[in-house]
C-alpha cells in the first residue's frame, strides 16, 4: 500500500469514527450537565468537600471558584513535584527545582502541559500519577464547565446564575472523562502501550545492561489525549514506542484528541434546542481543520524545503513507524486543539508545515479547540462576527436571542486581545535579551520561530514545542509559566462575566432582520472573521519567522 493511500484511509477511518460517536456522545454530555440527579459517589464528594450541590452560583462566584481552584492546584502540584523524593515509587529521583516546578504546575493546571524536563529522568511514578495525571482530569473538566456555563448564559432568561462550578467539575470528571479514559487506556494497553510500576533491566546484544523506564503509561496516555492535555510520560512524547507503538495506537490517540471537542458542538446544539446551530459551529471548525490538514500534509509530503529536496523526503524528525502523512495528521490535531502532544518534531517540519501548525494555535485553538475551550472560544468569535454583521447593516447585533451590546463587546475585545498580547510581548522581551540566541537551536528566521512558537504554545495553552529551543533558564521558566496561567485564567474570567451578562437579559424574538446564524452565510462570515483577526494580529511576527524562512 502506498503512503498516499494509507494516509487517505487513515483520515477516512478517523472521520467515520468521529461521525459514529458524534450524536450519542454529544447528547450524553448534554444530559450530564442538565440532570437534576446526583450519583451516590458525587454526593460523597460534595459531603467531604462541603459543597451544596443544589445552590447555584453567580458569574463572579463561579469565576472565583475556577480561579481559586486552579491556584490551589498550582500550589499542591508544586509541593508534590518539589517533595517527590519523599513519596513512594520515586525511582530514587530528587525533587524538582523550584522554578521548574512552578512552570510545570502552571502548565498542567492550565491544561497546557508544556514540559521543560524529560519525564523519564525527572519524575517518579507517584508524581506522574498523583500530580500530573490528576490535573489532566481536573483541568479538562474545568474547561468543559466554563463552556457549559457560557451556553447557559445564552439559554437562561433574566437569571443571575450560571450553575454550580463544583457540580459541573465533578460531573465532567466522573461521568465523562473517567469512563472514556478507562476504555481508552484498555485499548492502548491492547495496542502495546506499557502499564507497569517498575523499570526493567535488559541485556543488550553487546552484553551490557540497559535500564528501560516503565510506569503507568497507558492510563496517563489516555487522559493526556482525551483531555487535550498533551504532557508525555517520556520526553519523546507520542513519538516514543512505549507511548505510541503502532499505527493503530497513533490513530486511536488522534481520535481521543478530537472526540470530545467535536462532540461538544452536538452538546451545544442540544442545550440550545437548535441542533442546526451546533452543526454550523462544527462546519466552521471542520473547514479550518481541512485547510490546515491540507496545507501541512502537502508541505510535508511534498518536501518543500531545501533539506527535504536534497534528502528526497521530509522524514527528518519523524518516526518511521508513522511517516509524513500520520505526522501531519497528528500535528494538525494536536495544535488545532489545546493538546500539545507530538509524534514528530515540529522543529523539523518544513517552513510551510511548521508555519501551519503554528497558525493553528494562533487561530485560538478553535479547530476544534481544547476540551471546553474550543466551544467557548468559537462562541466568542461568533459574537464578534454578529457584531461586525450588525455594523454592516446598521442594526443592533443579536446572537441566539441575546442582544450584543457595549458590555458584551468589552468582554469580547479583552478576550481577543489577551492571548496575542501575552504571545507578542513575551516573544519581544525574549528576543531583546542577549542570552536568547544561545538558547535558540537555530539562527535566523527558524530560530525566531522557535521563540515565537514557545510563547504561542504557552499562552494558547497548547504545550507543544518546536523542540530546538532550550527553555530551562529561570527567565523562560517564569515567563512561559506566567503566560500559561494568564492565558488560561484571564480568558476564562472574561467568558464567565460575558455569560453572566447574557443570562441577565431577556430573549429577543427573531424578526425578518435577524441574521440566521445556522446557515452557510454565517459560517463563511465566521471563518472570515477568524482568519482576518488572526492575520491582522500575527502576520508581522509570522513574516519574521516561517514566512521569511520559506521565502529564503
C-alpha positions as CSV (number, residue, x, y, z in Angstrom):
1,X,0.0,0.0,0.0
2,X,1.4,3.4,-0.9
3,X,1.9,6.1,1.7
4,X,-0.7,8.3,0.0
5,X,-3.4,5.6,0.1
6,X,-2.5,4.7,3.7
7,X,-2.7,8.4,4.7
8,X,-6.1,9.0,2.9
9,X,-7.5,5.8,4.5
10,X,-6.4,7.0,8.0
11,X,-8.2,10.3,7.5
12,X,-11.3,8.5,6.3
13,X,-11.4,6.0,9.2
14,X,-10.9,8.8,11.7
15,X,-13.8,10.8,10.1
16,X,-16.0,7.7,10.3
17,X,-15.2,7.0,13.9
18,X,-15.9,10.6,14.9
19,X,-19.1,10.6,13.0
20,X,-20.2,7.4,14.7
21,X,-19.9,8.8,18.2
22,X,-20.9,12.4,17.4
23,X,-24.6,12.1,18.3
24,X,-24.6,9.7,21.2
25,X,-21.6,11.3,23.0
26,X,-22.8,14.8,22.4
27,X,-26.3,14.1,23.7
28,X,-24.9,12.2,26.6
29,X,-22.8,15.1,27.7
30,X,-25.9,17.4,27.4
31,X,-27.7,15.1,29.8
32,X,-24.8,15.0,32.2
33,X,-24.9,18.8,32.6
34,X,-28.7,19.2,32.8
35,X,-29.6,16.2,35.0
36,X,-31.1,17.0,38.4
37,X,-29.9,13.7,39.8
38,X,-26.7,13.3,41.8
39,X,-24.9,10.0,41.8
40,X,-24.0,8.4,45.1
41,X,-20.3,8.9,44.6
42,X,-20.9,12.5,43.7
43,X,-22.9,13.1,46.9
44,X,-20.0,11.7,48.8
45,X,-17.6,14.1,47.1
46,X,-19.9,17.0,47.9
47,X,-20.3,16.0,51.5
48,X,-16.5,15.6,52.0
49,X,-15.8,18.9,50.3
50,X,-18.6,20.9,51.9
51,X,-20.3,21.7,48.6
52,X,-24.0,22.4,48.5
53,X,-24.8,20.9,45.0
54,X,-28.3,22.4,44.6
55,X,-27.1,26.0,45.3
56,X,-26.3,27.9,42.0
57,X,-23.5,30.5,41.7
58,X,-23.4,34.0,40.3
59,X,-21.0,34.7,37.5
60,X,-18.5,36.2,39.9
61,X,-18.8,33.4,42.4
62,X,-18.4,30.8,39.5
63,X,-15.3,32.7,38.3
64,X,-13.8,32.9,41.8
65,X,-14.3,29.2,42.2
66,X,-12.5,28.5,39.0
67,X,-9.6,30.8,39.7
68,X,-9.3,29.7,43.4
69,X,-9.4,26.0,42.5
70,X,-6.7,26.5,39.8
71,X,-4.4,28.4,42.0
72,X,-4.7,25.9,44.8
73,X,-4.0,23.2,42.2
74,X,-0.7,25.0,41.3
75,X,0.4,25.1,44.9
76,X,-0.5,21.5,45.6
77,X,1.2,20.2,42.4
78,X,4.3,22.3,43.2
79,X,4.5,20.7,46.6
80,X,4.3,17.2,45.0
81,X,7.0,17.9,42.5
82,X,9.4,19.6,44.9
83,X,8.9,16.9,47.5
84,X,8.7,13.9,45.3
85,X,11.9,12.4,46.9
86,X,9.8,11.7,50.0
87,X,7.0,10.0,48.1
88,X,6.7,6.3,47.4
89,X,7.7,5.0,43.9
90,X,10.0,8.0,43.5
91,X,12.6,5.9,41.5
92,X,15.3,7.5,43.7
93,X,14.8,10.8,41.9
94,X,15.3,14.2,43.6
95,X,12.7,16.8,43.9
96,X,12.1,19.2,41.0
97,X,13.8,22.7,41.3
98,X,11.5,25.5,42.4
99,X,11.1,27.4,39.2
100,X,10.8,24.3,37.1
101,X,8.1,23.1,39.5
102,X,6.3,26.4,39.1
103,X,6.4,26.1,35.3
104,X,5.3,22.5,35.3
105,X,2.5,23.1,37.8
106,X,1.2,26.2,35.9
107,X,1.4,24.1,32.8
108,X,-0.7,21.2,33.9
109,X,-3.2,23.2,35.8
110,X,-3.7,25.4,32.8
111,X,-4.3,22.4,30.5
112,X,-1.1,23.3,28.7
113,X,1.3,20.5,29.6
114,X,4.3,22.4,28.4
115,X,7.3,20.3,29.6
116,X,10.8,21.8,30.2
117,X,12.0,18.5,31.5
118,X,12.4,14.8,30.5
119,X,9.7,12.8,32.2
120,X,11.6,9.5,32.4
121,X,14.6,11.0,34.1
122,X,12.9,13.7,36.3
123,X,9.7,12.2,37.8
124,X,8.8,9.2,39.8
125,X,5.6,7.2,39.3
126,X,3.7,8.8,42.2
127,X,4.4,12.3,41.0
128,X,3.3,11.3,37.5
129,X,0.0,9.7,38.8
130,X,-1.0,11.8,41.8
131,X,0.3,15.0,40.4
132,X,0.2,15.2,36.6
133,X,-2.5,12.7,35.8
134,X,-4.9,14.1,38.3
135,X,-4.5,17.6,36.8
136,X,-5.0,16.1,33.4
137,X,-8.6,15.2,34.5
138,X,-9.3,18.3,36.5
139,X,-8.0,20.9,34.0
140,X,-10.1,19.3,31.3
141,X,-13.2,19.2,33.5
142,X,-12.7,22.9,34.3
143,X,-12.6,23.7,30.5
144,X,-15.9,21.9,30.0
145,X,-17.5,23.5,33.0
146,X,-16.7,27.0,31.6
147,X,-18.1,26.1,28.2
148,X,-21.3,24.9,29.7
149,X,-21.6,28.0,31.8
150,X,-21.4,30.2,28.6
151,X,-24.0,28.1,26.9
152,X,-26.3,28.6,30.0
153,X,-25.7,32.3,29.5
154,X,-27.4,32.1,26.1
155,X,-30.2,29.7,27.4
156,X,-31.2,31.4,30.6
157,X,-33.6,34.4,30.7
158,X,-33.2,37.2,33.3
159,X,-31.2,34.8,35.5
160,X,-28.3,35.9,37.7
161,X,-26.7,32.4,38.0
162,X,-24.7,30.1,35.8
163,X,-24.9,26.8,37.7
164,X,-22.6,25.4,40.2
165,X,-18.9,25.1,39.3
166,X,-18.2,22.3,41.8
167,X,-21.1,20.2,40.4
168,X,-20.0,20.8,36.8
169,X,-16.4,19.9,37.7
170,X,-17.4,16.7,39.5
171,X,-19.8,15.5,36.8
172,X,-17.3,16.3,34.0
173,X,-14.6,14.3,35.7
174,X,-16.6,11.3,37.0
175,X,-19.3,10.9,34.3
176,X,-17.4,11.9,31.1
177,X,-13.6,11.9,31.4
178,X,-13.1,8.9,33.7
179,X,-15.2,6.3,31.9
180,X,-13.9,7.2,28.4
181,X,-10.3,7.4,29.6
182,X,-10.7,3.9,31.2
183,X,-11.8,2.4,28.0
184,X,-9.1,4.3,26.1
185,X,-6.4,3.0,28.4
186,X,-7.5,-0.6,27.9
187,X,-7.4,-0.1,24.1
188,X,-3.9,1.4,24.4
189,X,-2.7,-1.5,26.5
190,X,-4.1,-3.9,24.0
191,X,-2.2,-2.0,21.3
192,X,1.1,-2.3,23.1
193,X,1.4,0.8,25.4
194,X,3.1,-0.2,28.6
195,X,1.3,-0.2,32.0
196,X,3.6,-1.2,34.9
197,X,5.0,0.1,38.2
198,X,8.7,-0.7,37.8
199,X,11.6,-0.2,35.4
200,X,13.1,-3.1,33.5
201,X,16.8,-4.1,33.1
202,X,17.5,-5.6,29.7
203,X,20.6,-7.3,28.3
204,X,21.7,-5.8,25.1
205,X,23.4,-7.6,22.1
206,X,26.7,-6.1,23.2
207,X,26.4,-7.8,26.6
208,X,25.7,-4.7,28.6
209,X,22.7,-4.0,30.8
210,X,20.3,-1.2,29.9
211,X,17.5,0.1,32.2
212,X,14.3,0.7,30.4
213,X,11.9,3.1,32.2
214,X,8.5,1.6,32.8
215,X,5.5,3.1,34.5
216,X,1.7,3.5,34.4
217,X,1.9,5.0,30.9
218,X,-1.3,3.8,29.2
219,X,-3.6,5.2,31.9
220,X,-1.8,8.6,31.7
221,X,-1.7,8.5,27.9
222,X,-5.4,8.1,27.6
223,X,-6.4,11.2,29.6
224,X,-3.4,13.1,28.2
225,X,-5.1,12.8,24.8
226,X,-8.8,12.7,25.8
227,X,-8.5,15.8,28.0
228,X,-6.4,17.6,25.3
229,X,-3.6,17.9,27.8
230,X,-0.6,16.6,25.9
231,X,2.1,16.0,28.5
232,X,4.1,12.9,27.8
233,X,5.3,10.3,30.2
234,X,8.5,10.2,28.2
235,X,10.5,13.1,26.8
236,X,9.8,12.0,23.2
237,X,6.0,12.1,24.0
238,X,3.9,10.2,21.5
239,X,6.9,9.6,19.3
240,X,8.1,7.1,22.0
241,X,7.3,3.5,21.2
242,X,6.2,2.9,24.8
243,X,3.6,5.7,24.5
244,X,2.6,5.1,20.8
245,X,3.9,1.8,19.4
246,X,1.9,1.4,16.2
247,X,-0.3,2.9,13.5
248,X,-3.3,1.6,15.5
249,X,-2.4,3.4,18.7
250,X,-1.5,6.5,16.7
251,X,-4.9,6.7,15.1
252,X,-6.6,5.9,18.5
253,X,-4.7,8.8,20.1
254,X,-5.8,11.2,17.4
255,X,-9.4,10.0,17.9
256,X,-9.1,10.6,21.6
257,X,-7.8,14.1,21.0
258,X,-10.6,15.2,18.7
259,X,-13.6,13.2,20.1
260,X,-14.8,15.5,22.9
261,X,-14.2,18.9,21.3
262,X,-16.1,17.8,18.2
263,X,-18.9,16.1,20.1
264,X,-19.3,19.2,22.2
265,X,-20.8,21.0,19.2
266,X,-23.6,18.5,19.3
267,X,-23.9,19.2,23.0
268,X,-24.1,22.9,22.2
269,X,-27.0,22.4,19.7
270,X,-28.8,20.1,22.1
271,X,-28.6,22.5,25.1
272,X,-29.7,25.4,22.9
273,X,-32.5,23.4,21.4
274,X,-31.1,24.3,18.0
275,X,-29.3,21.4,16.5
276,X,-28.5,23.2,13.3
277,X,-26.6,25.8,15.3
278,X,-24.3,23.1,16.6
279,X,-23.8,21.9,13.1
280,X,-23.0,25.4,11.9
281,X,-20.2,25.7,14.5
282,X,-18.9,22.3,13.6
283,X,-18.9,23.3,9.9
284,X,-16.7,26.3,10.6
285,X,-14.3,24.1,12.7
286,X,-14.1,21.4,10.1
287,X,-13.5,23.8,7.2
288,X,-10.5,25.3,9.1
289,X,-9.3,21.8,10.1
290,X,-9.5,20.7,6.5
291,X,-7.5,23.7,5.2
292,X,-4.9,23.2,7.9
293,X,-4.5,19.5,7.2
294,X,-4.2,20.0,3.5
295,X,-1.5,22.7,3.9
296,X,0.6,20.8,6.5
297,X,0.3,17.5,4.7
298,X,1.1,19.0,1.3
299,X,4.1,20.7,2.8
300,X,5.5,17.6,4.5
301,X,4.7,15.0,1.8
302,X,5.9,17.3,-1.0
303,X,9.1,18.1,0.9
304,X,9.0,21.8,0.1
305,X,12.3,22.8,1.6
306,X,16.0,22.7,0.6
307,X,16.9,20.0,3.1
308,X,13.9,17.8,2.2
309,X,14.6,18.1,-1.5
310,X,18.2,17.1,-1.0
311,X,17.2,14.1,1.1
312,X,14.4,13.1,-1.1
313,X,11.8,13.3,1.7
314,X,10.8,15.3,4.8
315,X,11.4,12.4,7.2
316,X,13.9,14.2,9.4
317,X,12.4,14.4,12.9
318,X,9.7,11.9,12.1
319,X,9.1,8.3,13.2
320,X,9.5,5.7,10.5
321,X,6.5,3.9,12.1
322,X,4.3,6.8,11.0
323,X,5.9,8.8,8.2
324,X,4.8,12.2,6.8
325,X,1.1,11.6,6.5
326,X,0.4,10.4,10.0
327,X,2.8,13.0,11.4
328,X,1.0,15.8,9.6
329,X,-2.4,14.5,10.8
330,X,-1.2,14.3,14.4
331,X,0.4,17.7,14.2
332,X,-2.9,19.2,12.9
333,X,-5.0,17.6,15.6
334,X,-2.7,18.5,18.4
335,X,-2.3,22.1,17.5
336,X,-5.9,22.6,16.4
337,X,-6.8,21.5,19.9
338,X,-5.0,22.5,23.1
339,X,-3.3,19.1,23.3
340,X,0.3,19.7,22.5
341,X,1.2,16.0,22.3
342,X,3.6,15.3,19.4
343,X,4.5,12.1,17.4
344,X,7.2,14.0,15.5
345,X,9.5,17.0,15.9
346,X,7.6,20.1,14.7
347,X,11.0,21.8,14.7
348,X,11.8,19.5,11.8
349,X,8.7,20.3,9.7
350,X,9.2,22.2,6.5
351,X,8.7,26.0,6.8
352,X,5.2,25.8,5.5
353,X,4.3,22.8,7.6
354,X,5.8,24.3,10.8
355,X,4.0,27.6,9.9
356,X,0.8,25.7,9.5
357,X,0.8,24.1,13.0
358,X,1.9,27.5,14.4
359,X,-1.1,29.2,12.8
360,X,-3.4,26.6,14.2
361,X,-2.6,27.8,17.7
362,X,-2.8,31.5,16.7
363,X,-6.3,30.9,15.5
364,X,-7.1,30.5,19.2
365,X,-7.2,26.7,19.0
366,X,-10.8,26.5,17.9
367,X,-10.3,23.9,15.1
368,X,-11.9,22.2,17.0
369,X,-10.2,23.5,20.1
370,X,-9.5,22.1,23.5
371,X,-12.0,20.3,25.7
372,X,-14.4,23.1,26.5
373,X,-12.1,25.9,25.5
374,X,-12.8,25.3,21.8
375,X,-16.6,25.8,22.3
376,X,-16.3,29.0,24.4
377,X,-13.5,30.3,22.1
378,X,-15.5,29.9,18.9
379,X,-18.7,31.3,20.6
380,X,-16.7,34.4,21.4
381,X,-15.7,34.7,17.8
382,X,-19.4,34.2,16.8
383,X,-20.3,37.1,18.9
384,X,-17.6,39.2,17.2
385,X,-19.0,38.1,13.9
386,X,-22.6,39.1,14.5
387,X,-21.3,42.4,15.8
388,X,-19.4,43.0,12.6
389,X,-22.5,42.0,10.6
390,X,-24.6,44.4,12.7
391,X,-22.3,47.2,11.8
392,X,-22.6,46.4,8.1
393,X,-26.4,46.6,8.1
394,X,-26.9,49.2,10.7
395,X,-28.8,47.3,13.4
396,X,-28.2,46.0,16.9
397,X,-26.4,42.6,16.7
398,X,-28.1,39.6,18.1
399,X,-26.9,36.0,18.7
400,X,-29.2,33.2,19.8
401,X,-31.8,35.6,21.0
402,X,-29.5,37.8,23.0
403,X,-28.5,41.4,22.2
404,X,-24.8,42.1,21.9
405,X,-24.2,45.5,23.4
406,X,-21.2,47.6,24.6
407,X,-20.8,45.5,27.8
408,X,-20.7,42.2,25.9
409,X,-18.3,43.6,23.3
410,X,-16.0,44.9,26.1
411,X,-15.5,41.3,27.3
412,X,-15.1,40.0,23.8
413,X,-12.5,42.6,22.9
414,X,-10.5,41.9,26.1
415,X,-10.7,38.2,25.4
416,X,-9.4,38.5,21.8
417,X,-6.5,40.8,22.9
418,X,-5.3,38.8,26.0
419,X,-3.6,35.9,24.3
420,X,-2.0,37.9,21.4
421,X,-0.6,40.4,24.0
422,X,0.9,37.6,26.0
423,X,2.4,36.0,22.9
424,X,3.9,39.1,21.3
425,X,5.1,40.8,24.5
426,X,6.7,37.5,25.7
427,X,8.4,36.9,22.3
428,X,9.5,40.5,22.1
429,X,11.1,40.6,25.5
430,X,12.8,37.2,25.0
431,X,14.3,38.3,21.6
432,X,15.6,41.5,23.3
433,X,17.6,39.5,25.7
434,X,21.3,38.8,24.9
435,X,21.1,35.3,26.2
436,X,18.2,34.2,23.9
437,X,20.3,33.5,20.8
438,X,22.3,30.9,22.8
439,X,19.1,29.2,23.8
440,X,17.8,29.0,20.2
441,X,18.7,25.8,18.4
442,X,18.9,27.6,15.0
443,X,19.8,31.0,13.8
444,X,17.7,33.4,11.6
445,X,14.0,33.0,10.9
446,X,13.8,29.5,12.1
447,X,15.3,30.4,15.5
448,X,12.8,33.3,15.8
449,X,10.0,30.8,15.0
450,X,11.2,28.6,17.9
451,X,10.8,31.5,20.4
452,X,7.5,32.7,18.8
453,X,6.2,29.1,18.9
454,X,7.2,28.7,22.6
455,X,5.1,31.7,23.7
456,X,2.3,30.9,21.3
457,X,2.1,27.4,22.7
458,X,2.2,28.6,26.3
459,X,-0.3,31.5,26.1
460,X,-2.7,29.4,24.0
461,X,-2.4,26.5,26.5
462,X,-1.2,24.1,23.8
463,X,2.1,22.8,25.2
464,X,3.8,21.5,22.1
465,X,7.2,22.9,21.2
466,X,9.4,23.3,18.1
467,X,12.0,21.4,20.1
468,X,15.1,23.4,19.1
469,X,15.0,26.0,21.9
470,X,16.3,25.4,25.4
471,X,13.9,26.8,28.0
472,X,15.4,25.6,31.3
473,X,16.6,29.1,32.3
474,X,14.8,30.9,35.0
475,X,13.6,33.6,32.6
476,X,11.9,31.1,30.3
477,X,10.5,29.1,33.3
478,X,8.9,32.1,34.8
479,X,7.7,34.0,31.7
480,X,6.3,31.0,30.0
481,X,4.7,29.8,33.2
482,X,3.0,33.2,33.7
483,X,1.9,33.2,30.0
484,X,0.3,29.8,30.6
485,X,-1.6,30.8,33.8
486,X,-2.7,34.2,32.5
487,X,-3.5,32.8,29.1
488,X,-5.9,30.3,30.8
489,X,-7.4,32.3,33.7
490,X,-8.0,35.7,32.2
491,X,-10.0,34.4,29.2
492,X,-12.0,32.1,31.5
493,X,-12.9,35.0,33.8
494,X,-13.9,37.2,30.8
495,X,-16.0,34.3,29.4
496,X,-17.9,33.8,32.7
497,X,-18.6,37.5,33.0
498,X,-19.8,37.5,29.4
499,X,-22.0,34.6,30.2
500,X,-23.4,36.4,33.2
501,X,-24.3,39.5,31.2
502,X,-26.1,37.3,28.7
503,X,-28.0,35.3,31.3
504,X,-29.4,38.5,32.8
505,X,-31.0,39.5,29.5
506,X,-34.4,38.6,28.2
507,X,-34.9,36.8,24.9
508,X,-35.2,38.9,21.7
509,X,-37.7,37.5,19.3
510,X,-36.5,36.7,15.8
511,X,-37.6,39.1,13.1
512,X,-37.0,39.5,9.3
513,X,-33.9,41.4,10.1
514,X,-32.3,38.8,12.3
515,X,-29.2,37.3,10.9
516,X,-29.6,33.5,10.7
517,X,-26.6,32.0,12.5
518,X,-27.1,28.4,11.4
519,X,-26.7,28.9,7.7
520,X,-23.7,28.7,5.4
521,X,-23.6,32.5,5.0
522,X,-22.9,32.9,8.7
523,X,-20.4,30.0,8.7
524,X,-18.5,31.8,5.9
525,X,-18.5,35.1,7.8
526,X,-17.3,33.4,11.0
527,X,-14.4,31.7,9.2
528,X,-13.6,35.1,7.5
529,X,-13.6,37.0,10.8
530,X,-11.4,34.3,12.5
531,X,-8.8,34.4,9.6
532,X,-8.8,38.2,9.4
533,X,-8.4,38.6,13.1
534,X,-5.5,36.1,13.2
535,X,-3.8,37.7,10.1
536,X,-4.0,41.2,11.4
537,X,-2.7,40.2,14.8
538,X,0.2,37.8,13.9
539,X,1.2,38.4,10.3
540,X,4.2,40.7,11.1
541,X,5.5,38.0,13.5
542,X,4.9,35.2,11.0
543,X,6.7,37.3,8.4
544,X,9.8,37.4,10.5
545,X,9.7,33.6,11.1
546,X,8.2,30.9,9.0
547,X,7.3,33.1,6.0
548,X,10.8,34.5,5.8
549,X,12.3,31.0,6.1
550,X,10.0,29.7,3.4
551,X,10.9,32.5,1.0
552,X,14.6,32.1,1.7
